[in-house]
Amino acid sequence: MDPNQRFWSVNASDEGLQRSVNKSIFAFVARPLTGTKDNQCHIFCDLASSQPASAIVSFANKVLPLSKSSCNML
């Protein structure tokens, strides 16, 4: 999760009304096991209220086979 609690502003349309909705930002940093030393950062926001960013990050922390000493989830 973004430690600065920044949001992604998304335009939404409900019953013909246009509005801006703030969505939580979260990211995953993928580190290669061998070879290159370049990391990849994948940034997401929680578009569906049924799957908030906190639930997705919690699930990833449980299922990814990485030790906490070698990886930090944002």
Kinemage of the C-alpha trace (Angstrom):
@kinemage 1
@onewidth
@group {chain A} dominant
@subgroup {mainchain}
@vectorlist {calphas} color= white
{ca met a 1} P 0.000 0.000 0.000
{ca asp a 2} L 1.180 3.536 -0.608
{ca pro a 3} L 2.717 4.700 2.682
{ca asn a 4} L 1.796 8.314 1.803
{ca gln a 5} L -1.848 7.287 1.239
{ca arg a 6} L -2.007 8.849 -2.233
{ca phe a 7} L -4.958 8.079 -4.474
{ca trp a 8} L -5.641 7.622 -8.180
{ca ser a 9} L -8.510 9.804 -9.350
{ca val a 10} L -10.918 7.901 -11.630
{ca asn a 11} L -13.852 9.377 -13.544
{ca ala a 12} L -17.082 7.560 -12.747
{ca ser a 13} L -20.555 7.779 -14.214
{ca asp a 14} L -23.520 6.897 -11.983
{ca glu a 15} L -27.037 7.391 -13.337
{ca gly a 16} L -25.799 10.016 -15.800
{ca leu a 17} L -23.807 11.972 -13.210
{ca gln a 18} L -20.093 12.439 -13.813
{ca arg a 19} L -17.876 12.459 -10.738
{ca ser a 20} L -14.310 11.802 -9.717
{ca val a 21} L -13.622 8.905 -7.339
{ca asn a 22} L -10.360 8.405 -5.428
{ca lys a 23} L -8.998 4.849 -5.451
{ca ser a 24} L -6.211 3.422 -3.278
{ca ile a 25} L -2.852 2.830 -4.949
{ca phe a 26} L -0.721 -0.267 -4.356
{ca ala a 27} L 2.306 -1.757 -6.052
{ca phe a 28} L 4.348 -4.922 -6.335
{ca val a 29} L 8.079 -4.917 -6.974
{ca ala a 30} L 9.271 -8.011 -8.845
{ca arg a 31} L 12.894 -8.908 -8.289
{ca pro a 32} L 14.519 -11.472 -10.578
{ca leu a 33} L 15.900 -14.612 -8.937
{ca thr a 34} L 18.994 -14.637 -11.135
{ca gly a 35} L 20.561 -12.674 -13.946
{ca thr a 36} L 19.687 -9.019 -14.337
{ca lys a 37} L 19.581 -6.742 -11.314
{ca asp a 38} L 16.720 -4.650 -12.676
{ca asn a 39} L 13.491 -4.733 -10.668
{ca gln a 40} L 10.034 -4.309 -12.167
{ca cys a 41} L 7.412 -2.214 -10.388
{ca his a 42} L 3.732 -2.907 -11.134
{ca ile a 43} L 1.374 -0.182 -9.881
{ca phe a 44} L -2.368 -0.781 -9.455
{ca cys a 45} L -5.456 0.844 -7.946
{ca asp a 46} L -8.575 -0.773 -6.512
{ca leu a 47} L -11.265 -0.140 -9.138
{ca ala a 48} L -13.840 -2.574 -7.727
{ca ser a 49} L -15.177 -1.837 -4.253
{ca ser a 50} L -15.624 -5.586 -3.750
{ca gln a 51} L -11.829 -6.038 -4.010
{ca pro a 52} L -10.128 -3.220 -2.076
{ca ala a 53} L -6.372 -2.727 -2.352
{ca ser a 54} L -5.815 -3.877 1.232
{ca ala a 55} L -7.470 -7.258 0.515
{ca ile a 56} L -5.429 -7.790 -2.666
{ca val a 57} L -2.136 -6.936 -0.935
{ca ser a 58} L -3.030 -9.183 2.029
{ca phe a 59} L -3.812 -12.076 -0.340
{ca ala a 60} L -0.534 -11.585 -2.248
{ca asn a 61} L 1.445 -11.552 1.007
{ca lys a 62} L -0.100 -14.921 1.914
{ca val a 63} L 0.293 -16.744 -1.402
{ca leu a 64} L 3.590 -15.503 -2.851
{ca pro a 65} L 6.413 -17.883 -1.920
{ca leu a 66} L 8.840 -15.168 -0.824
{ca ser a 67} L 10.511 -14.689 2.511
{ca lys a 68} L 9.878 -11.386 4.281
{ca ser a 69} L 13.639 -10.776 4.532
{ca ser a 70} L 14.023 -10.710 0.750
{ca cys a 71} L 10.831 -8.869 -0.145
{ca asn a 72} L 8.732 -5.964 1.106
{ca met a 73} L 5.194 -5.492 -0.161
{ca leu a 74} L 4.107 -1.888 -0.634
